Amino acid sequence: MSAGELTRPDFPAPTGRPSGRSRRLPLPFRRDPQDPRRQAARNGLPIPPDPREPLPRQLLRKRMFWLTVVMLVVYATLLVLLYQQIVPDQRTRTGIVPGLGEEAVPLAAKYAAITLIPLSLLFVITDRFRPQRFWVWFMTLGWGACVATLIAAQVNTWAAGYLSIQGDGDPASATRAAIYVAPWVEEACKATVLFWLAILMRYQWVSRVSGIVLAGLSGAGFAFTENILYYGRAYHYASQTIGVTPDQAIQELFWLRGVKTFFGHPLFTSMTGIGLAIGMRSKSKVVRVVAPLAGYCAAAFLHMSFNTTASLAQGTQLVIIYLAVALPLVAGVVIFTVRQIFREGRLIRERLTDYARMGWVPTEWVVPGSRLRTRLRALWHALFLGPRTLVDTVLLQRSLTELAYLRDAMTRGLVDRAGLEREKYLLARLRRLGSSGVLRPEGRAAYPRLRRRATAPVGYAPAAYPGPAGIGGNYPAYPGYPAPPPGQLPGSAPIGPAAVQYSEVDPEWKPPPG
């Protein structure tokens, strides 16, 4: 048998069970490393779906779909475990530890949702140039609300008990746990989902705004569950204390945690998100390692400072720290986020200009595709042109943004030659969507016109000379009523020969000759 026969693709695999290193099949029997699909997967690029396959089959082929299903089951299981741990009374060796009770949890959840809903919507609306998929937002929010809360509660309880034993029951041990243990544990639990998403979707995580949004959602979910615990404990304690009503206790705590310091957990975790975003868009390996760690340490330090202030400062000192440190820090993060949004617009405009100079993208697409206000107007115009136009407009804007960030990744050296195939696919989709989507809105949107229902006249017309309805009738007695004929005053009747109307006849007409 010659060597050429062994390398034929249609030659069957050798029978028997090889041993040692010879178990690896020859190259023709293995996957080609130059396969475009393998190269795209190595770079984290999405693989275009086969349009011939039905949508349900395409959905079942995506690993993110199955990952979302698995995480739904995990979240539901952890919620049940958390409910069984904090709501009913727990029997221990030393006695019974009272739980929150079934009456306090629904009321506490309503107050906690007042903070969660607007805060989550604010984060979702912030990332407009390259918004993530719904499942990404859901997984991040659910992780902070279910997984991070349960793990942090277990570790913090163990640490507080350990410090209490070592401190011989010193009351200050609880404060030490809140200052030195809770920040590191809670920030690690909230940031774990960010590291997982950075691994699974590193190509889609393109800006620091995305890091702030995802980190903020994880922190908002964590604060939601934590607020339920605090509100429930306040309600349960007030119900057993004379002088304070449960509703008054929960409202006071809501004003403190849900209004004054609602920004705490999202602000802390956003430091980790910014560090991850910087590391993922950097070509330096040192920055890729140092930036996420620096972000995590900054988040833990801010959390530690917040817990220290809340535990030790009181009265005027607390107000001064809140006004002089906390609010300026929040304002700084907001200004930083707004600047990053404008920076994204400039980056998209610069990268689309590269394609416009080569003639691959129309020049008139560059500015509308990089201005957020114009993109929102285009979506508003497409909304009144039908669902198909709206979908094509969304795909057109997303394709332009992805093409710009792909070009940026290729210039930074983050994507190899596999990005060329993705580039061709995006350019082909832009040519297809350019005629059906709205990119440059002009004038007013095509608002639907509502037909006005004919209404009866209010009142009666002025009296005229006798007409078909008789004396005082309101029907017109001449064509064009109520406008009178030329030479006649309004409301006056014709007099004399003008009152008689004759038909036109031929003056030369005569009877036919008999």
Secondary structure, 3 states (H helix, E strand, C coil): CCHHHHCCCCCCCCCCCCCHHHHCCCHHHCCCCCCHHHHHHHCCCCCCCCCCCCHHHHHHHCHHHHHHHHHHHHHHHHHHHHHHHHCCCEECCCCEECCCCCCHHHHHHHHHHHHHHHHHHHHHHHCCCCCCCHHHHHHHHHHHHHHHHHHHHHHHHHHHHHHHHHCCCCCHHHHHHHHHHHHHHHHHHHHHHHHHHHHHCCCCCCCHHHHHHHHHHHHHHHHHHHHHHHHHHHHHHHHCCCCCCHHHHHHHHHHHHHHHCCCHHHHHHHHHHHHHHHHHCCCCHHHHHHHHHHHHHHHHHHHHHHHHHHHHCCCHHHHHHHHHHHHHHHHHHHHHHHHHHHHHHHHHHHHHHHHHHHCCCCHHHHHHHHCHHHHHHHHHHHHCCCHHHHHHHHHHHHHHHHHHHHHHHHHHCCCCCHHHHHHHHHHHHHHHHCCCCCCCCCCCCCCCCCCCCCCCCCCCCCCCCCECCECCCCCCCCCCCCCCCCCCCCCCCCCHHHHCCCCCCCCCCCCCCC
